[in-house]
Amino acid sequence: MTALEKLEVLKNNLSKLNNLTVAFSGGVDSTFLLAIAKEVLKENVLAVTVNAFIHTDREIKESIDYANKINVKHNVLNINEINIKEFIDNVPERCYFCKKEIFTQIMKISKQNNIINIADGSNVDDLSDFRPGMKALKELGILSPLKEAGLTKQEIRDLSKILDIPTWNKPSFACLASRIPYNHKITLEKLNMIEKSEEFISQLGFKQFRVRHHGEIARIELPKSDILKFVESDASNKVCKYLKSLGFNYVTIDLLGYRTGSMNEVL
């Protein structure tokens, strides 16, 4: 089945719903889902963006801007703290406990707006990695329309480009907690260091990367095609100086390059 045929399957599935709340992070997948849901369900769509300390300020702003652009009702759910021991302790199943709490809150907002159906932006590729959060979604009855239509990440990007959805080439992003090794406590200080580090590297023109927090060591993952450019340019010196000012003692580059879910390699 082609990507365009899968798009028609997605639209047909969405048309069977009376209304829908989309958990909207502003990333490639949820932006695509929100755009198609708006096209199909018109005014019967609500976008909910979670604003917590595991997300960057830039993500929240981009979510607000896009929801306004396509004129969809938008609710920003502010969560100042996630008081879940398993999350703070950063156990391997961290995402399960976090998503259970967040989507329970989204369900309350949906109920207040008389909306029964809630969807997230999971796609087929998410099935190939360790994703304990999916268990929470299943338990709560959350829909995953992109996955159900058989859409892959690349197909979502390709269709987004065709449909002029601005996130078609947006770098992949994950919550800041994913930068910290399992069983090392998640703290605001660590998350702030990661956010500031990645924002700084982004301003130097690099698009897809991660800064992993290993105590006094910052491990930077860049696409292999960018590693030489990073090392040979003045960027490496600037990044080292800035990251050390944030509290890291050592700044390293991972020779295996950027890859999603690298923290799961130890499991």
C-alpha positions as CSV (number, residue, x, y, z in Angstrom):
1,M,0.0,0.0,0.0
2,T,1.4,3.4,-1.0
3,A,1.6,6.4,1.4
4,L,-1.2,8.1,-0.4
5,E,-3.4,5.0,0.0
6,K,-2.6,4.9,3.7
7,L,-3.5,8.6,3.9
8,E,-7.0,7.7,2.6
9,V,-7.2,4.9,5.2
10,L,-6.4,7.4,7.9
11,K,-9.0,9.9,6.7
12,N,-11.6,7.2,6.5
13,N,-10.9,6.0,10.0
14,L,-11.0,9.5,11.4
15,S,-14.3,10.2,9.6
16,K,-15.9,7.5,11.7
17,L,-15.2,9.5,14.9
18,N,-17.6,12.2,16.1
19,N,-14.8,14.2,17.7
20,L,-11.2,13.8,18.7
21,T,-8.6,15.1,21.1
22,V,-5.1,15.0,19.7
23,A,-2.1,14.9,22.1
24,F,-0.2,17.5,20.2
25,S,3.5,17.9,20.9
26,G,4.3,19.9,17.8
27,G,6.5,17.2,16.4
28,V,6.3,15.6,12.9
29,D,3.8,12.9,13.8
30,S,1.3,14.8,16.0
31,T,1.4,17.8,13.7
32,F,0.5,15.7,10.7
33,L,-2.2,13.9,12.6
34,L,-3.7,17.2,13.8
35,A,-3.7,18.7,10.3
36,I,-5.5,15.6,8.9
37,A,-7.9,15.4,11.8
38,K,-8.8,19.1,11.3
39,E,-9.4,18.5,7.6
40,V,-11.7,15.6,8.3
41,L,-13.5,16.5,11.5
42,K,-13.5,20.3,11.0
43,E,-14.4,22.0,14.3
44,N,-14.7,18.8,16.3
45,V,-11.0,18.6,17.1
46,L,-9.2,19.6,20.2
47,A,-5.4,19.8,20.5
48,V,-3.8,19.4,23.9
49,T,-0.2,20.2,24.4
50,V,1.6,19.2,27.6
51,N,3.9,21.9,29.1
52,A,6.1,20.1,31.6
53,F,9.7,20.4,32.6
54,I,10.6,17.5,30.3
55,H,9.7,19.7,27.3
56,T,11.5,22.7,25.8
57,D,10.0,26.2,25.7
58,R,10.5,26.2,21.9
59,E,8.4,23.1,21.5
60,I,5.5,24.7,23.4
61,K,5.7,28.0,21.4
62,E,5.8,26.1,18.0
63,S,2.7,24.0,19.1
64,I,0.8,27.2,20.0
65,D,1.7,28.9,16.8
66,Y,0.7,26.0,14.6
67,A,-2.6,25.4,16.4
68,N,-3.4,29.1,15.8
69,K,-2.4,28.9,12.2
70,I,-4.8,26.2,11.3
71,N,-7.5,27.6,13.7
72,V,-7.9,24.5,15.9
73,K,-9.1,24.7,19.5
74,H,-6.0,24.3,21.7
75,N,-5.4,23.7,25.3
76,V,-2.0,23.8,27.0
77,L,-1.9,21.5,30.0
78,N,0.6,22.9,32.4
79,I,2.2,20.3,34.6
80,N,4.7,21.9,37.0
81,E,6.0,18.6,38.4
82,I,5.6,14.9,37.7
83,N,5.6,13.5,41.2
84,I,6.0,9.9,40.2
85,K,8.7,8.0,42.1
86,E,9.4,5.6,39.1
87,F,9.8,8.6,36.8
88,I,12.2,10.5,39.0
89,D,14.1,7.3,39.7
90,N,14.3,6.9,35.9
91,V,13.5,3.2,35.8
92,P,13.5,1.6,32.4
93,E,9.6,1.7,32.4
94,R,9.7,5.4,33.1
95,C,7.6,6.3,30.1
96,Y,4.8,4.0,31.2
97,F,4.3,5.9,34.4
98,C,4.7,9.3,32.8
99,K,2.3,8.6,30.0
100,K,-0.2,7.1,32.3
101,E,-0.3,10.3,34.4
102,I,-0.2,12.7,31.4
103,F,-2.9,11.0,29.4
104,T,-5.1,10.7,32.5
105,Q,-5.0,14.4,32.7
106,I,-5.7,14.8,29.0
107,M,-8.7,12.5,29.4
108,K,-10.1,14.9,32.1
109,I,-9.8,17.8,29.6
110,S,-11.4,15.8,26.9
111,K,-14.3,15.0,29.2
112,Q,-14.8,18.7,30.1
113,N,-15.1,19.3,26.3
114,N,-17.5,16.4,25.8
115,I,-14.9,14.5,23.6
116,I,-14.7,10.8,23.9
117,N,-11.9,9.9,21.6
118,I,-8.2,10.7,22.3
119,A,-5.3,10.0,20.0
120,D,-1.5,10.2,20.0
121,G,0.9,10.4,17.1
122,S,2.5,6.9,17.4
123,N,3.5,5.4,14.0
124,V,4.5,2.0,12.8
125,D,8.2,2.6,13.4
126,D,7.6,3.0,17.1
127,L,6.9,-0.7,17.3
128,S,10.5,-1.5,16.6
129,D,11.9,0.2,19.8
130,F,11.5,-0.3,23.5
131,R,8.3,1.8,24.1
132,P,6.8,1.1,27.6
133,G,4.6,4.1,27.2
134,M,2.5,2.2,24.6
135,K,1.3,-0.1,27.4
136,A,-0.2,2.9,29.2
137,L,-1.9,4.1,26.0
138,K,-3.5,0.7,25.5
139,E,-4.7,0.5,29.1
140,L,-6.3,3.9,28.8
141,G,-7.9,3.3,25.4
142,I,-5.9,5.9,23.5
143,L,-6.1,5.7,19.7
144,S,-3.1,5.7,17.5
145,P,-4.5,6.5,14.0
146,L,-1.2,6.8,12.2
147,K,-0.1,3.4,13.4
148,E,-3.5,1.9,12.6
149,A,-3.2,3.2,9.1
150,G,0.2,1.6,8.7
151,L,2.1,4.9,8.3
152,T,5.9,5.0,8.8
153,K,7.9,8.0,9.9
154,Q,9.3,8.5,6.5
155,E,5.8,8.3,4.9
156,I,4.5,10.9,7.3
157,R,7.4,13.2,6.4
158,D,6.7,12.6,2.7
159,L,3.0,13.2,3.0
160,S,3.6,16.3,5.1
161,K,5.8,17.7,2.4
162,I,3.2,17.1,-0.3
163,L,0.5,18.7,1.9
164,D,2.7,21.6,2.8
165,I,2.7,20.8,6.5
166,P,5.7,22.8,7.9
167,T,7.1,20.0,10.1
168,W,7.9,17.7,7.2
169,N,11.6,18.2,7.7
170,K,11.6,19.0,11.4
171,P,14.3,17.1,13.4
172,S,13.0,14.2,15.5
173,F,12.6,15.1,19.2
174,A,12.0,13.2,22.4
175,C,11.4,14.4,25.9
176,L,14.4,15.7,27.7
177,A,14.3,12.8,30.2
178,S,15.4,10.4,27.4
179,R,18.9,12.0,27.5
180,I,19.6,10.6,31.0
181,P,20.7,7.0,31.5
182,Y,18.2,4.7,33.2
183,N,18.4,4.4,37.0
184,H,20.1,7.8,37.2
185,K,17.7,10.3,38.9
186,I,16.0,12.9,36.8
187,T,16.4,16.4,38.2
188,L,15.5,19.9,37.0
189,E,19.2,20.8,37.0
190,K,20.0,18.0,34.6
191,L,17.1,18.8,32.3
192,N,18.0,22.5,32.2
193,M,21.6,21.6,31.3
194,I,20.4,19.4,28.5
195,E,17.9,21.9,27.1
196,K,20.5,24.8,27.2
197,S,23.2,22.6,25.6
198,E,20.9,21.5,22.7
199,E,19.6,25.0,22.1
200,F,23.2,26.3,21.9
201,I,24.2,23.6,19.3
202,S,21.0,24.3,17.4
203,Q,21.9,27.9,17.1
204,L,25.2,26.9,15.5
205,G,23.3,25.4,12.6
206,F,23.1,21.7,13.5
207,K,19.6,20.1,13.1
208,Q,19.5,16.5,14.3
209,F,21.5,15.6,17.4
210,R,21.3,14.7,21.1
211,V,23.2,15.7,24.2
212,R,23.2,12.8,26.6
213,H,23.8,13.6,30.3
214,H,26.3,11.2,31.9
215,G,27.1,13.0,35.2
216,E,30.1,15.1,34.5
217,I,30.3,14.0,30.9
218,A,28.2,15.3,28.0
219,R,28.0,12.8,25.2
220,I,27.0,14.4,21.9
221,E,25.4,12.3,19.2
222,L,25.6,13.8,15.7
223,P,24.8,12.2,12.3
224,K,28.1,10.8,11.1
225,S,28.0,13.2,8.2
226,D,28.1,16.1,10.6
227,I,30.9,14.8,12.9
228,L,33.8,16.0,10.8
229,K,32.1,19.4,10.2
230,F,31.6,19.8,13.9
231,V,35.2,18.8,14.9
232,E,37.0,20.8,12.2
233,S,34.9,24.0,12.6
234,D,35.0,26.4,15.5
235,A,31.7,24.8,16.7
236,S,33.5,22.2,18.8
237,N,35.5,24.8,20.7
238,K,32.4,26.9,21.3
239,V,30.3,24.0,22.4
240,C,33.0,22.7,24.8
241,K,33.4,26.1,26.4
242,Y,29.6,26.6,26.7
243,L,28.8,23.1,28.0
244,K,31.5,23.4,30.6
245,S,30.1,26.7,31.8
246,L,26.8,24.7,32.4
247,G,28.6,22.3,34.7
248,F,29.9,19.5,32.5
249,N,33.6,18.7,33.1
250,Y,34.0,16.7,29.8
251,V,32.4,17.0,26.4
252,T,32.6,14.0,24.1
253,I,31.3,13.0,20.7
254,D,29.8,9.5,20.2
255,L,31.6,7.8,17.3
256,L,28.5,5.7,16.5
257,G,26.7,8.9,15.6
258,Y,23.1,10.0,16.2
259,R,20.5,7.3,16.7
260,T,17.1,7.3,18.4
261,G,16.8,5.3,21.6
262,S,20.5,4.9,22.2
263,M,19.8,4.7,25.9
264,N,17.9,1.5,25.3
265,E,21.0,-0.2,24.0
266,V,22.0,-1.2,27.6
267,L,18.7,-3.0,28.2
